[in-house]
Structure formats: C-alpha cells, structure tokens
C-alpha cells in the first residue's frame, strides 16, 4: 500500500511508451455496414467477432447473426 499525496500518474509514469508486448496484443477493430446501421467487430485470426451493434432498426438487435460473440464475415 502506498500512502502519498503525489498523484499515481506521476509515480507510475512510463512517459507514454508502450511495452513491446502491448503493441502485439492490441485488438484490431473493423466497422461493417448493415442496412440500418453498423457493427463493430474485433479481429481474431482470420475471423471477425461481433463486439457492438449500432442500428436504428430494433429487429437487428434480435437478429442472431449480429449477436455479440458471433463470428461474422466482413465481406458479406
């Protein structure tokens, strides 16, 4: 435990440099357009996995193909 009045940002400062391992593990995201909105998908290997959905059509939220965690084809 650390008791100090110094802000933790100054104590644990890394000068904005990222660790080499952190650069390799940063996820890549892609926005995929659908009819009434878009899907944000994270790349895992050769596949994309649905992370978020932004749409104005409420039935898109019930579509199983757009559920978070589903593998999606970004070219479709």
ChimeraX attribute file (.defattr): number of C-alpha atoms within 10 A of each C-alpha:
attribute: neighborCount
match mode: 1-to-1
recipient: residues
	/A:1	3
	/A:2	5
	/A:3	5
	/A:4	8
	/A:5	6
	/A:6	8
	/A:7	8
	/A:8	10
	/A:9	8
	/A:10	9
	/A:11	9
	/A:12	8
	/A:13	9
	/A:14	10
	/A:15	7
	/A:16	6
	/A:17	7
	/A:18	9
	/A:19	9
	/A:20	8
	/A:21	8
	/A:22	9
	/A:23	9
	/A:24	8
	/A:25	8
	/A:26	8
	/A:27	10
	/A:28	10
	/A:29	15
	/A:30	15
	/A:31	14
	/A:32	17
	/A:33	15
	/A:34	14
	/A:35	9
	/A:36	11
	/A:37	13
	/A:38	16
	/A:39	22
	/A:40	18
	/A:41	26
	/A:42	20
	/A:43	17
	/A:44	12
	/A:45	6
	/A:46	6
	/A:47	12
	/A:48	20
	/A:49	22
	/A:50	23
	/A:51	18
	/A:52	16
	/A:53	20
	/A:54	14
	/A:55	16
	/A:56	12
	/A:57	11
	/A:58	9
	/A:59	8
	/A:60	18
	/A:61	15
	/A:62	10
	/A:63	9
	/A:64	9
	/A:65	13
	/A:66	22
	/A:67	18
	/A:68	16
	/A:69	14
	/A:70	14
	/A:71	18
	/A:72	19
	/A:73	13
	/A:74	15
	/A:75	5
	/A:76	7
